[in-house]
Every structure is written in structure tokens, then in C-alpha cells.
Amino acid sequence: MREASFVKKNKKKWLLFEDVLDKKTALSPNKLSDLYIEITEDLSYAKTFYPNSNTAFYLNSIAAKAHQKIYKTKKESKNRLLSFFKTEFPLEFAKYHKQLLISFITFLFFAIVGAYSASESGDFVRLILGDNYVNMTLSNIEKGDAMAVYKSMSETTAFLVITINNIKVAMMAFVYGMLFSVGTLFVLMRNGIMLGSFTYFFYEKGLLWESSRTIWLHGTIEISVIIIAGCAGLVLGNGLLFPKTYTRLESFKRSFKAGLKIMISTIPFFIIAGFLEGFVTRHTEMPNLLAILIISLSLLLIVYYYVIYPIKLTKQQKNGRK
């Protein structure tokens, strides 16, 4: 076949491939794969029958360009997870500090309500925490080990059960945001009241320090994650309530994606909280100094990653653009 005929026969296919590489046209992965194979076959044919020709040079250039893009995509996919946690998520989360503050204030307010209600009514704690839990805890207090509940399961079982339960609660806080944020606020209210009544229950028994020291070993991250999930739910709900210039459906899609990213960011913290509750909290004989250190580091980790680091990264990016 003459070179001119070869070019005329395949030119349309080559131009299509160039458009795909330049993102002017989109093809399904299967069609793109088939097209890439055809291009490499054409390149091989041109090198054999038209060596040192413009056709061979052209085909070699687009094949090399395709190879570079494929390699770059593979390299990016390997670093994608690290990039998400290190840069992408913190930069985006800086926009949602308002929702985070609302989630925190809501939780704190109802924790205070829970503690106050427990102080006013002796039956309130049983209503919120359940008779079984209260009776079991009273029995443990009488035995001299108020925190024995954290030793009732093996380390691994406790880790798995607690992590799954924490994920369930956090997902409820997020997904219920679809009820125009009201569902999320309800989950925050419920968990806040539980924490408040729980805290007052131990205060009333003269065990506030012992219980707090033990519970906040894992609770610092656990409660923080629930509040962050509440933030994700409010982001989702606000997308439905305030679509701005988008259609409500488009606004919902965008807010759901943003909320989902927030939830993905909490996965390592779910694991840390579950590990602490399953393997560390049970050691109630732990020195106070060590317990305070773990609690302080947990709080610092949460505050730095979700508050300080996003602000710092955003400022660095703005300064870099100037």
C-alpha cells in the first residue's frame, strides 16, 4: 500500500485519537483501548514500510503522548489517597468550618441539656441510657470497678463491634442530612443528651474523674467524629435548602459529594477510636499522666487536622497566587 493511501485510510482514526488525548472527545475505556492498539499497529506498519517518513514520525509522537498519559494516570492513582488527605480534603474542608461550628455547638448544647435533665430527674438517666446499662453499671460500682463494661469483650471483638457502631452512628448523622438538615440535628441532639446524662450519672456517684479519664481516652476522637459527621450532614442538608444558582438536584449532587468526602476523611479516626476503646480504655489502672497524654494528643490531632491545618493550607495557597 502506498503511503498516501495508508494515510487517507487511517487519518480519521488518528485524528480521533488525538482529540481523545487532548480531552476534546470522550470514549469508553474499551473503545479507547481498542483504538490505542490500532494506533500502535499502524505505527509498527509505518516503521516497517515507511521508515523515516513523516507518517511514522507522527504516529510515534501520538503513541508516545498516549503512553505518557497512561503512565501519569497510573502514577497519580497511586498517590491519589495521600493527596486527598494531605491537600485536596483540607483545602475543601476550610469552606465548611461554619457547619462544623454549628454541629459542635448543637452537640454541646444538648449535652448540657442532658446533664441538667439528669440532675432534675432521677429517672431521666434510665430513660436515656436504659435500665440494663444503669443496673449493670451500678453493680460494677458496688464491685469497685465502675468501668468494667469496657472489659466485657475481647480486645479484637470490642474493636470491631465499636468501630462498626461508630460508623453506623456517623453515617446516620450524615445521611439524615437529606431531611433538610433536621435529621442531622436530631442525631446530634440524641447523642449530646446521652453524653450529658451519662456524665452526670457518674458525677452523682462521685466518679466524675475516674469515668471521664477512662471514657475520653477513646471518646475524644469518637465524639469528635460524630460532630464532624454532623458537619457533613449539615453540608448535605444545606445543599438542599440553599441551592443558590444551581437546580436543587445539581446542588444536592454537589453537597452530597462534599459531605461524602468529609465522611471519607473520618475513616482513619474511626479506626483509631475503635482501637483505643478496644485495646486501651480497658486498662483502667493506667497512670493518670498517661491517660491525660493520650486524651490531649487525640484532641490536638482532631483540632489540627480539621481546623488549624485547613486554614493554614488555604492561606499558603492564597499567598502562592499573589
KEGU-254723 format. One record per residue (C-alpha): residue number from 1; residue in one letter; chain; x, y, z. Coordinates in steps of 0.2 Angstrom, whole numbers. Each point is the difference from the previous one (the first is absolute). Layout:
@i=NUM aa=A ch=A east=X north=Y up=Z
...
REM end
This chain:
@i=1 aa=M ch=A east=0 north=0 up=0
@i=2 aa=R ch=A east=6 north=17 up=-4
@i=3 aa=E ch=A east=4 north=12 up=14
@i=4 aa=A ch=A east=-13 north=13 up=-6
@i=5 aa=S ch=A east=-14 north=-14 up=-1
@i=6 aa=F ch=A east=5 north=-6 up=17
@i=7 aa=V ch=A east=-2 north=18 up=7
@i=8 aa=K ch=A east=-16 north=3 up=-8
@i=9 aa=K ch=A east=-7 north=-17 up=6
@i=10 aa=N ch=A east=5 north=3 up=19
@i=11 aa=K ch=A east=0 north=19 up=1
@i=12 aa=K ch=A east=-17 north=2 up=8
@i=13 aa=K ch=A east=4 north=-13 up=13
@i=14 aa=W ch=A east=17 north=8 up=5
@i=15 aa=L ch=A east=-9 north=17 up=1
@i=16 aa=L ch=A east=-13 north=-7 up=12
@i=17 aa=F ch=A east=14 north=-7 up=11
@i=18 aa=E ch=A east=8 north=17 up=1
@i=19 aa=D ch=A east=-16 north=8 up=5
@i=20 aa=V ch=A east=-2 north=-13 up=14
@i=21 aa=L ch=A east=17 north=3 up=6
@i=22 aa=D ch=A east=-3 north=19 up=0
@i=23 aa=K ch=A east=-17 north=-3 up=9
@i=24 aa=K ch=A east=-10 north=7 up=-14
@i=25 aa=T ch=A east=-9 north=-16 up=-2
@i=26 aa=A ch=A east=-5 north=-14 up=12
@i=27 aa=L ch=A east=0 north=-19 up=-3
@i=28 aa=S ch=A east=-4 north=-15 up=10
@i=29 aa=P ch=A east=15 north=-8 up=8
@i=30 aa=N ch=A east=-3 north=-16 up=-11
@i=31 aa=K ch=A east=-1 north=11 up=-16
@i=32 aa=L ch=A east=15 north=10 up=5
@i=33 aa=S ch=A east=10 north=-16 up=3
@i=34 aa=D ch=A east=-4 north=-7 up=-17
@i=35 aa=L ch=A east=4 north=16 up=-8
@i=36 aa=Y ch=A east=17 north=1 up=9
@i=37 aa=I ch=A east=4 north=-18 up=-6
@i=38 aa=E ch=A east=-4 north=5 up=-18
@i=39 aa=I ch=A east=11 north=15 up=1
@i=40 aa=T ch=A east=15 north=-10 up=6
@i=41 aa=E ch=A east=-3 north=-12 up=-14
@i=42 aa=D ch=A east=-1 north=14 up=-13
@i=43 aa=L ch=A east=17 north=6 up=8
@i=44 aa=S ch=A east=8 north=-17 up=-2
@i=45 aa=Y ch=A east=-6 north=-1 up=-18
@i=46 aa=A ch=A east=6 north=18 up=-4
@i=47 aa=K ch=A east=17 north=-4 up=7
@i=48 aa=T ch=A east=1 north=-16 up=-10
@i=49 aa=F ch=A east=-5 north=8 up=-17
@i=50 aa=Y ch=A east=2 north=18 up=2
@i=51 aa=P ch=A east=16 north=2 up=11
@i=52 aa=N ch=A east=6 north=18 up=3
@i=53 aa=S ch=A east=-16 north=7 up=-7
@i=54 aa=N ch=A east=-11 north=14 up=7
@i=55 aa=T ch=A east=-14 north=-13 up=2
@i=56 aa=A ch=A east=11 north=-11 up=11
@i=57 aa=F ch=A east=6 north=15 up=10
@i=58 aa=Y ch=A east=-18 north=6 up=3
@i=59 aa=L ch=A east=-6 north=-17 up=6
@i=60 aa=N ch=A east=14 north=-2 up=11
@i=61 aa=S ch=A east=-3 north=17 up=8
@i=62 aa=I ch=A east=-19 north=-3 up=4
@i=63 aa=A ch=A east=5 north=-18 up=6
@i=64 aa=A ch=A east=13 north=8 up=12
@i=65 aa=K ch=A east=-12 north=13 up=6
@i=66 aa=A ch=A east=-13 north=-14 up=4
@i=67 aa=H ch=A east=13 north=-10 up=9
@i=68 aa=Q ch=A east=5 north=16 up=11
@i=69 aa=K ch=A east=-18 north=3 up=4
@i=70 aa=I ch=A east=-3 north=-18 up=5
@i=71 aa=Y ch=A east=15 north=0 up=11
@i=72 aa=K ch=A east=-4 north=16 up=8
@i=73 aa=T ch=A east=-18 north=-6 up=4
@i=74 aa=K ch=A east=7 north=-16 up=8
@i=75 aa=K ch=A east=12 north=11 up=10
@i=76 aa=E ch=A east=-13 north=12 up=5
@i=77 aa=S ch=A east=-12 north=-15 up=6
@i=78 aa=K ch=A east=14 north=-6 up=11
@i=79 aa=N ch=A east=2 north=17 up=9
@i=80 aa=R ch=A east=-19 north=4 up=-1
@i=81 aa=L ch=A east=-4 north=-5 up=18
@i=82 aa=L ch=A east=15 north=9 up=7
@i=83 aa=S ch=A east=-4 north=15 up=-10
@i=84 aa=F ch=A east=-18 north=0 up=6
@i=85 aa=F ch=A east=4 north=0 up=18
@i=86 aa=K ch=A east=15 north=11 up=-1
@i=87 aa=T ch=A east=-7 north=14 up=-12
@i=88 aa=E ch=A east=-16 north=-3 up=-9
@i=89 aa=F ch=A east=-11 north=-3 up=16
@i=90 aa=P ch=A east=7 north=13 up=12
@i=91 aa=L ch=A east=-1 north=14 up=-13
@i=92 aa=E ch=A east=-18 north=-4 up=-4
@i=93 aa=F ch=A east=-5 north=-3 up=19
@i=94 aa=A ch=A east=5 north=18 up=4
@i=95 aa=K ch=A east=-16 north=6 up=-9
@i=96 aa=Y ch=A east=-10 north=-10 up=13
@i=97 aa=H ch=A east=6 north=6 up=16
@i=98 aa=K ch=A east=-16 north=9 up=3
@i=99 aa=Q ch=A east=-10 north=-16 up=-1
@i=100 aa=L ch=A east=13 north=-8 up=11
@i=101 aa=L ch=A east=-3 north=13 up=13
@i=102 aa=I ch=A east=-18 north=-2 up=-1
@i=103 aa=S ch=A east=1 north=-18 up=3
@i=104 aa=F ch=A east=12 north=2 up=15
@i=105 aa=I ch=A east=-11 north=13 up=8
@i=106 aa=T ch=A east=-16 north=-11 up=-3
@i=107 aa=F ch=A east=8 north=-15 up=8
@i=108 aa=L ch=A east=7 north=10 up=15
@i=109 aa=F ch=A east=-16 north=8 up=3
@i=110 aa=F ch=A east=-10 north=-16 up=1
@i=111 aa=A ch=A east=14 north=-8 up=10
@i=112 aa=I ch=A east=-3 north=14 up=13
@i=113 aa=V ch=A east=-19 north=-3 up=-2
@i=114 aa=G ch=A east=3 north=-19 up=4
@i=115 aa=A ch=A east=10 north=4 up=15
@i=116 aa=Y ch=A east=-12 north=12 up=7
@i=117 aa=S ch=A east=-15 north=-11 up=-3
@i=118 aa=A ch=A east=9 north=-14 up=9
@i=119 aa=S ch=A east=3 north=11 up=15
@i=120 aa=E ch=A east=-19 north=5 up=0
@i=121 aa=S ch=A east=-7 north=-18 up=-2
@i=122 aa=G ch=A east=7 north=-16 up=7
@i=123 aa=D ch=A east=-9 north=-10 up=-13
@i=124 aa=F ch=A east=7 north=10 up=-15
@i=125 aa=V ch=A east=16 north=-10 up=-1
@i=126 aa=R ch=A east=-9 north=-16 up=0
@i=127 aa=L ch=A east=-12 north=7 up=-14
@i=128 aa=I ch=A east=15 north=5 up=-11
@i=129 aa=L ch=A east=13 north=-14 up=4
@i=130 aa=G ch=A east=-12 north=-14 up=4
@i=131 aa=D ch=A east=-3 north=-11 up=16
@i=132 aa=N ch=A east=12 north=-13 up=-5
@i=133 aa=Y ch=A east=15 north=11 up=-2
@i=134 aa=V ch=A east=-4 north=10 up=16
@i=135 aa=N ch=A east=-2 north=-16 up=10
@i=136 aa=M ch=A east=16 north=-8 up=-7
@i=137 aa=T ch=A east=10 north=16 up=4
@i=138 aa=L ch=A east=-7 north=1 up=17
@i=139 aa=S ch=A east=5 north=-18 up=3
@i=140 aa=N ch=A east=18 north=4 up=-6
@i=141 aa=I ch=A east=1 north=15 up=11
@i=142 aa=E ch=A east=-5 north=-11 up=15
@i=143 aa=K ch=A east=14 north=-13 up=-5
@i=144 aa=G ch=A east=13 north=15 up=-1
@i=145 aa=D ch=A east=2 north=0 up=-18
@i=146 aa=A ch=A east=-12 north=13 up=-8
@i=147 aa=M ch=A east=8 north=-1 up=-17
@i=148 aa=A ch=A east=-1 north=-19 up=-1
@i=149 aa=V ch=A east=-11 north=1 up=-15
@i=150 aa=Y ch=A east=15 north=3 up=-11
@i=151 aa=K ch=A east=7 north=-16 up=5
@i=152 aa=S ch=A east=-15 north=-11 up=-4
@i=153 aa=M ch=A east=6 north=-5 up=-18
@i=154 aa=S ch=A east=17 north=-5 up=-7
@i=155 aa=E ch=A east=11 north=14 up=-7
@i=156 aa=T ch=A east=-3 north=-5 up=-19
@i=157 aa=T ch=A east=-19 north=-3 up=2
@i=158 aa=A ch=A east=-2 north=17 up=9
@i=159 aa=F ch=A east=10 north=8 up=-13
@i=160 aa=L ch=A east=-10 north=-6 up=-14
@i=161 aa=V ch=A east=-17 north=2 up=9
@i=162 aa=I ch=A east=4 north=18 up=5
@i=163 aa=T ch=A east=7 north=5 up=-16
@i=164 aa=I ch=A east=-15 north=-6 up=-10
@i=165 aa=N ch=A east=-12 north=8 up=13
@i=166 aa=N ch=A east=9 north=17 up=-2
@i=167 aa=I ch=A east=-1 north=-1 up=-19
@i=168 aa=K ch=A east=-18 north=-4 up=1
@i=169 aa=V ch=A east=-4 north=15 up=12
@i=170 aa=A ch=A east=11 north=12 up=-11
@i=171 aa=M ch=A east=-8 north=-6 up=-16
@i=172 aa=M ch=A east=-17 north=4 up=7
@i=173 aa=A ch=A east=5 north=17 up=5
@i=174 aa=F ch=A east=6 north=2 up=-18
@i=175 aa=V ch=A east=-14 north=-8 up=-10
@i=176 aa=Y ch=A east=-14 north=8 up=11
@i=177 aa=G ch=A east=6 north=16 up=-7
@i=178 aa=M ch=A east=-11 north=-4 up=-15
@i=179 aa=L ch=A east=-15 north=5 up=11
@i=180 aa=F ch=A east=5 north=18 up=-2
@i=181 aa=S ch=A east=13 north=-1 up=14
@i=182 aa=V ch=A east=-13 north=-3 up=13
@i=183 aa=G ch=A east=4 north=-19 up=1
@i=184 aa=T ch=A east=19 north=5 up=3
@i=185 aa=L ch=A east=-5 north=12 up=14
@i=186 aa=F ch=A east=-11 north=-14 up=8
@i=187 aa=V ch=A east=15 north=-13 up=0
@i=188 aa=L ch=A east=11 north=14 up=8
@i=189 aa=M ch=A east=-13 north=4 up=13
@i=190 aa=R ch=A east=-3 north=-19 up=4
@i=191 aa=N ch=A east=19 north=-3 up=2
@i=192 aa=G ch=A east=3 north=16 up=9
@i=193 aa=I ch=A east=-14 north=-4 up=13
@i=194 aa=M ch=A east=7 north=-17 up=2
@i=195 aa=L ch=A east=17 north=6 up=4
@i=196 aa=G ch=A east=-6 north=13 up=12
@i=197 aa=S ch=A east=-11 north=-11 up=10
@i=198 aa=F ch=A east=14 north=-13 up=0
@i=199 aa=T ch=A east=12 north=12 up=7
@i=200 aa=Y ch=A east=-12 north=6 up=14
@i=201 aa=F ch=A east=-4 north=-18 up=5
@i=202 aa=F ch=A east=18 north=-3 up=4
@i=203 aa=Y ch=A east=2 north=18 up=8
@i=204 aa=E ch=A east=-14 north=-4 up=11
@i=205 aa=K ch=A east=9 north=-16 up=6
@i=206 aa=G ch=A east=16 north=9 up=4
@i=207 aa=L ch=A east=9 north=-8 up=-15
@i=208 aa=L ch=A east=1 north=15 up=-12
@i=209 aa=W ch=A east=19 north=0 up=-2
@i=210 aa=E ch=A east=2 north=-19 up=-1
@i=211 aa=S ch=A east=-14 north=-1 up=-13
@i=212 aa=S ch=A east=6 north=15 up=-10
@i=213 aa=R ch=A east=18 north=-6 up=0
@i=214 aa=T ch=A east=-5 north=-17 up=-6
@i=215 aa=I ch=A east=-14 north=5 up=-13
@i=216 aa=W ch=A east=9 north=14 up=-8
@i=217 aa=L ch=A east=15 north=-11 up=-4
@i=218 aa=H ch=A east=-10 north=-6 up=-15
@i=219 aa=G ch=A east=-14 north=13 up=1
@i=220 aa=T ch=A east=10 north=15 up=-5
@i=221 aa=I ch=A east=1 north=-7 up=-18
@i=222 aa=E ch=A east=-16 north=-9 up=0
@i=223 aa=I ch=A east=-11 north=15 up=5
@i=224 aa=S ch=A east=11 north=11 up=-11
@i=225 aa=V ch=A east=-4 north=-11 up=-15
@i=226 aa=I ch=A east=-19 north=0 up=4
@i=227 aa=I ch=A east=1 north=19 up=0
@i=228 aa=I ch=A east=10 north=0 up=-17
@i=229 aa=A ch=A east=-13 north=-12 up=-7
@i=230 aa=G ch=A east=-13 north=13 up=6
@i=231 aa=C ch=A east=9 north=13 up=-10
@i=232 aa=A ch=A east=-1 north=-11 up=-15
@i=233 aa=G ch=A east=-19 north=-2 up=2
@i=234 aa=L ch=A east=-2 north=18 up=2
@i=235 aa=V ch=A east=10 north=3 up=-17
@i=236 aa=L ch=A east=-12 north=-13 up=-8
@i=237 aa=G ch=A east=-15 north=8 up=7
@i=238 aa=N ch=A east=5 north=18 up=-4
@i=239 aa=G ch=A east=3 north=-5 up=-18
@i=240 aa=L ch=A east=-19 north=-5 up=0
@i=241 aa=L ch=A east=-6 north=15 up=9
@i=242 aa=F ch=A east=11 north=13 up=-9
@i=243 aa=P ch=A east=3 north=-5 up=-18
@i=244 aa=K ch=A east=6 north=18 up=-5
@i=245 aa=T ch=A east=3 north=1 up=-18
@i=246 aa=Y ch=A east=-2 north=-19 up=-3
@i=247 aa=T ch=A east=-15 north=-11 up=-2
@i=248 aa=R ch=A east=-5 north=-8 up=16
@i=249 aa=L ch=A east=5 north=-17 up=-8
@i=250 aa=E ch=A east=18 north=6 up=-5
@i=251 aa=S ch=A east=2 north=9 up=17
@i=252 aa=F ch=A east=-4 north=-16 up=8
@i=253 aa=K ch=A east=12 north=-10 up=-10
@i=254 aa=R ch=A east=14 north=12 up=4
@i=255 aa=S ch=A east=-4 north=1 up=19
@i=256 aa=F ch=A east=-1 north=-19 up=1
@i=257 aa=K ch=A east=17 north=-2 up=-8
@i=258 aa=A ch=A east=7 north=13 up=12
@i=259 aa=G ch=A east=-8 north=-8 up=15
@i=260 aa=L ch=A east=7 north=-17 up=-6
@i=261 aa=K ch=A east=17 north=6 up=-1
@i=262 aa=I ch=A east=-1 north=6 up=18
@i=263 aa=M ch=A east=-6 north=-17 up=5
@i=264 aa=I ch=A east=14 north=-8 up=-9
@i=265 aa=S ch=A east=12 north=11 up=9
@i=266 aa=T ch=A east=-6 north=-8 up=17
@i=267 aa=I ch=A east=4 north=-18 up=-4
@i=268 aa=P ch=A east=17 north=0 up=8
@i=269 aa=F ch=A east=-7 north=9 up=15
@i=270 aa=F ch=A east=-14 north=-14 up=1
@i=271 aa=I ch=A east=14 north=-13 up=1
@i=272 aa=I ch=A east=11 north=10 up=13
@i=273 aa=A ch=A east=-16 north=2 up=11
@i=274 aa=G ch=A east=-4 north=-18 up=-2
@i=275 aa=F ch=A east=17 north=-6 up=4
@i=276 aa=L ch=A east=1 north=11 up=16
@i=277 aa=E ch=A east=-16 north=-6 up=6
@i=278 aa=G ch=A east=3 north=-18 up=-4
@i=279 aa=F ch=A east=18 north=-1 up=6
@i=280 aa=V ch=A east=4 north=15 up=11
@i=281 aa=T ch=A east=-15 north=6 up=10
@i=282 aa=R ch=A east=-2 north=-17 up=9
@i=283 aa=H ch=A east=17 north=4 up=9
@i=284 aa=T ch=A east=-9 north=10 up=14
@i=285 aa=E ch=A east=16 north=-2 up=11
@i=286 aa=M ch=A east=9 north=11 up=-13
@i=287 aa=P ch=A east=10 north=15 up=9
@i=288 aa=N ch=A east=-10 north=16 up=-1
@i=289 aa=L ch=A east=15 north=9 up=-9
@i=290 aa=L ch=A east=-1 north=-13 up=-14
@i=291 aa=A ch=A east=-19 north=2 up=-2
@i=292 aa=I ch=A east=1 north=19 up=-1
@i=293 aa=L ch=A east=14 north=-2 up=-13
@i=294 aa=I ch=A east=-10 north=-11 up=-11
@i=295 aa=I ch=A east=-16 north=11 up=2
@i=296 aa=S ch=A east=10 north=16 up=-4
@i=297 aa=L ch=A east=9 north=-7 up=-15
@i=298 aa=S ch=A east=-17 north=-7 up=-7
@i=299 aa=L ch=A east=-8 north=18 up=2
@i=300 aa=L ch=A east=15 north=8 up=-8
@i=301 aa=L ch=A east=0 north=-12 up=-15
@i=302 aa=I ch=A east=-19 north=4 up=-3
@i=303 aa=V ch=A east=2 north=19 up=3
@i=304 aa=Y ch=A east=15 north=1 up=-11
@i=305 aa=Y ch=A east=-6 north=-10 up=-15
@i=306 aa=Y ch=A east=-17 north=7 up=-1
@i=307 aa=V ch=A east=2 north=18 up=6
@i=308 aa=I ch=A east=18 north=6 up=0
@i=309 aa=Y ch=A east=7 north=-10 up=-15
@i=310 aa=P ch=A east=-14 north=5 up=-12
@i=311 aa=I ch=A east=2 north=19 up=4
@i=312 aa=K ch=A east=19 north=-1 up=-1
@i=313 aa=L ch=A east=-1 north=-9 up=-17
@i=314 aa=T ch=A east=-12 north=12 up=-7
@i=315 aa=K ch=A east=10 north=15 up=5
@i=316 aa=Q ch=A east=16 north=-8 up=-8
@i=317 aa=Q ch=A east=-10 north=-3 up=-16
@i=318 aa=K ch=A east=-6 north=18 up=0
@i=319 aa=N ch=A east=17 north=7 up=3
@i=320 aa=G ch=A east=7 north=-11 up=-14
@i=321 aa=R ch=A east=-12 north=8 up=-12
@i=322 aa=K ch=A east=6 north=18 up=4
REM end
